Amino acid sequence: MPLGVPDAPETLSLYPFPVILEVRGVAEPEHFGKLPEAMAALLAAVETLPLGPDQQAYFAELFGPSEEQEIGRRLATHGEVRALAFVGLTPTVVRLYPAGPGAAQ
């Protein structure tokens, strides 16, 4: 391995902070101690919405278990991860953001 290039296990770190899941207009924001739990709850919440197969597939790809590292990285660098679900013509904001002091609102 070349010097200065960390190996994969060191570069992949789980998002270490509690997060809040918000599905506006569907449920109150909910606190989760671990990112994988929040992502699973997000997918379960989205499944209850009357979305078409394309939107369901979009959310399954964006927030599926294999995306945990990427979502964690986005939370750490951008402070939130947001997507839109369209229920008919009405946009529904789906957000994950850090819990605690200084959290996005």
Stockholm file with secondary structure:
# STOCKHOLM 1.0

chainA/1-105         MPLGVPDAPETLSLYPFPVILEVRGVAEPEHFGKLPEAMAALLAAVETLPLGPDQQAYFAELFGPSEEQEIGRRLATHGEVRALAFVGLTPTVVRLYPAGPGAAQ
#=GR chainA/1-105 SS CCTTCCCHHHHCCCCCSCEEEEETTTEEEEEESSHHHHHHHHHHHHHTSCCCHHHHHHHHHHHSGGGHHHHHHHHHHHSCEEEEEEETTEEEEEEEEECSTTCCC
#=GC SS_cons         CCTTCCCHHHHCCCCCSCEEEEETTTEEEEEESSHHHHHHHHHHHHHTSCCCHHHHHHHHHHHSGGGHHHHHHHHHHHSCEEEEEEETTEEEEEEEEECSTTCCC
//
